Amino acid sequence: MKNYFNYLVNILFPEHCIICGNELCFTDIKDYPICGTCLERFKTINGSRCARCSLPLIDGVKECIRCKTTGFTFSSNYSIYSYHDWPVKEVLYMYKFGKKKVLSGFFAEKIADILNIKYAGIVAVPVPSDRKSIKKRGFDHIGEIAGLLERKHGITVKHLLKKKIRTKEQKSLEYKERIENLKGSISINNDPAYLLTGRERKLVVLFDDIFTTGATVEECSRVLKGNGVKDIVSVTVAVD
């Protein structure tokens, strides 16, 4: 009955793909408006990738120069896509800055797939946003994904971290400058609802949209380790 209702709604009020603009057919209707043809254009990172940050590498190379020269606190990051592979960058921009909140379903689905395959049963922790960024966007872009991971995909999500002070834009900063910029900006959320059990403290998975220099994941990991978490990994939509 539900499928029949959706079918009628789609005939009367057809949706259009957010990427190509073509009308979505009934079989395309998901929690997000992306047609099957455009979904096929998202190519996951295949072949060699840096074992630490996920940056695509030539065959035979196990670690990128950046990671060889940087001492990270977290163990690894796993990114699903390369940021500059079309249409990844464009869709992330639509989501974060174009107020296309409906795309949260797409990103939640992709992150959930990786969490269930690589980190089943491990607590997932969203990288926090500050209030000013949330107000500017009109919503918490990572918080939306977190909610769907819990409600739709059955992932255990704990909001262990909070952004307590506003930092300046990171885009033009190098890694060391980003680390300095982020220092002291993230703290533990002491809400009893998010307390970790002894088993959960062994490993947690951070998740975010883009891994650029690793500074944000590093600061989050430093705070988590300072509060008893033994090991941290991250999952991100894309690596830049």
C-alpha positions in Angstrom: 0.0 0.0 0.0 2.8 2.4 0.9 4.6 1.7 -2.4 1.4 2.3 -4.3 0.8 5.6 -2.5 4.4 6.7 -3.3 3.9 5.7 -6.9 0.7 7.9 -7.1 2.5 10.9 -5.4 5.4 10.5 -7.8 3.1 10.7 -10.8 1.2 13.7 -9.6 4.2 15.6 -8.1 7.4 14.2 -9.8 10.7 14.8 -8.1 13.8 15.7 -10.0 17.4 14.6 -9.5 19.4 17.2 -7.5 22.4 16.6 -9.7 21.2 16.3 -13.3 17.7 17.7 -13.0 16.0 14.8 -14.7 12.7 13.6 -13.4 13.0 10.7 -11.0 11.2 7.5 -11.9 9.5 5.4 -9.2 12.4 3.1 -8.8 14.7 6.0 -8.0 12.7 7.2 -5.1 14.8 6.9 -1.9 15.4 9.2 1.1 17.3 11.5 -1.2 16.7 12.9 -4.7 19.5 11.3 -6.8 18.7 9.3 -9.8 20.2 5.9 -10.5 22.4 7.2 -13.4 23.9 9.9 -11.1 24.4 7.4 -8.3 26.6 5.4 -10.6 28.8 8.4 -11.1 30.0 8.3 -7.5 33.1 6.2 -7.7 34.5 4.9 -4.4 38.3 4.9 -3.9 39.6 1.7 -5.4 43.2 0.5 -5.6 46.0 1.8 -3.4 45.2 4.3 -0.7 47.2 5.7 2.2 46.8 3.3 5.1 46.6 6.3 7.5 44.4 8.9 5.7 42.9 7.2 2.7 44.4 9.5 0.1 44.6 7.6 -3.3 48.1 6.5 -4.1 49.9 4.8 -6.9 50.1 1.0 -6.6 52.7 -0.2 -4.2 52.8 2.9 -2.0 51.3 2.3 1.4 51.5 5.8 3.0 51.4 9.3 1.7 54.2 11.9 2.4 51.9 13.9 4.6 51.2 11.0 6.9 54.9 9.9 7.0 55.8 13.3 8.3 52.9 13.9 10.7 52.4 12.2 14.1 48.7 11.6 14.4 47.0 10.5 17.6 44.3 8.6 15.7 45.0 5.2 14.0 43.4 5.8 10.6 40.8 7.5 8.5 38.7 5.7 5.9 37.2 7.9 3.2 34.6 6.7 0.8 35.3 9.1 -2.1 38.0 11.3 -3.4 36.8 14.9 -2.8 37.7 16.1 -6.3 36.0 13.2 -8.2 32.8 14.7 -9.7 30.1 14.9 -8.4 31.4 14.4 -4.8 32.6 18.0 -4.2 29.5 19.5 -5.8 27.0 17.4 -3.8 28.9 18.1 -0.5 28.7 21.8 -1.3 24.9 21.6 -2.0 24.5 19.9 1.3 26.6 22.1 3.5 26.1 25.5 1.9 23.0 25.1 -0.4 20.6 24.1 2.4 19.9 20.8 0.7 19.3 19.0 4.0 17.6 16.1 2.1 21.0 14.9 1.1 21.7 13.8 4.6 20.0 10.5 3.7 22.6 9.8 1.0 25.6 10.5 3.2 24.2 8.6 6.2 23.6 5.6 3.9 27.2 5.6 2.7 28.7 6.1 6.1 26.5 3.4 7.6 27.7 0.9 4.9 31.3 1.4 6.0 30.5 1.4 9.7 28.6 -1.9 9.4 31.4 -3.5 7.3 34.5 -2.3 9.1 33.4 -1.3 12.6 30.2 -3.2 13.4 29.2 -2.7 17.0 31.6 0.1 17.6 30.3 3.4 19.0 30.2 6.2 16.4 31.0 9.7 17.4 30.1 12.8 15.3 32.6 15.6 14.9 30.9 18.5 16.5 29.9 21.8 14.8 29.9 25.2 16.6 26.7 27.1 17.1 27.6 29.9 14.6 28.2 27.4 11.8 24.9 25.7 12.5 23.0 29.0 12.5 24.7 30.0 9.3 23.8 26.8 7.5 20.4 26.5 9.1 21.0 23.0 10.4 23.7 20.8 11.9 25.0 19.0 8.8 26.8 16.2 10.8 24.0 16.1 13.4 21.5 15.3 10.7 23.6 12.4 9.5 24.0 11.2 13.1 20.3 11.1 13.6 19.7 9.0 10.5 22.5 6.6 11.5 20.7 6.0 14.7 17.1 6.0 13.5 17.4 4.3 10.2 20.6 2.3 10.2 20.7 1.1 13.8 24.2 2.5 14.5 25.0 3.4 18.1 25.9 7.1 18.1 27.1 9.0 21.1 27.6 12.7 21.0 30.8 12.6 23.2 32.2 15.8 21.9 31.1 19.4 21.7 32.5 22.5 20.1 32.8 25.0 22.9 34.4 28.0 21.1 34.3 29.4 17.6 37.4 29.0 15.6 38.4 31.0 12.4 38.0 29.4 9.0 40.3 26.5 8.3 40.3 26.6 4.5 43.5 28.7 4.0 45.5 27.2 6.9 48.2 24.5 6.9 48.1 21.5 9.2 50.1 23.1 12.1 48.1 26.3 11.8 44.8 24.3 11.9 46.0 22.4 15.0 46.8 25.7 16.7 43.5 27.2 15.6 41.5 24.2 17.0 43.4 23.8 20.3 41.0 24.0 23.2 37.9 24.4 21.0 36.6 20.9 21.5 35.7 19.3 24.8 34.0 16.2 26.2 30.2 16.3 26.6 29.6 15.2 30.2 25.9 14.3 29.6 25.5 11.0 31.5 23.5 9.6 28.4 26.8 9.5 26.5 29.0 7.8 29.1 31.1 4.9 27.6 31.3 1.5 29.1 34.7 -0.1 29.6 34.4 -2.1 26.4 33.3 0.9 24.4 36.4 2.8 25.5 38.7 0.4 23.6 37.8 1.9 20.2 35.5 4.6 18.9 34.8 5.8 15.4 34.7 9.5 14.6 32.7 10.5 11.5 32.7 13.7 9.5 32.2 14.9 5.9 35.7 15.8 4.6 39.2 14.7 5.7 41.6 17.5 4.6 44.7 17.7 6.7 43.5 15.6 9.6 43.7 18.5 12.1 40.0 18.2 13.1 40.2 14.4 13.6 43.4 14.9 15.5 42.0 17.4 17.9 38.9 15.3 18.5 41.2 12.2 19.1 43.4 14.1 21.5 40.4 15.0 23.6 39.0 11.5 23.5 42.3 9.9 24.5 42.6 12.4 27.3 39.3 11.0 28.6 40.2 7.4 28.6 39.5 6.2 25.0 42.2 3.8 24.0 42.0 4.0 20.2 40.3 6.2 17.6 39.6 5.8 13.9 37.5 7.9 11.6 35.2 7.5 8.6 34.6 10.4 6.3 32.6 10.9 3.1 35.6 12.2 1.2 39.4 12.9 1.4 40.9 16.0 0.0 
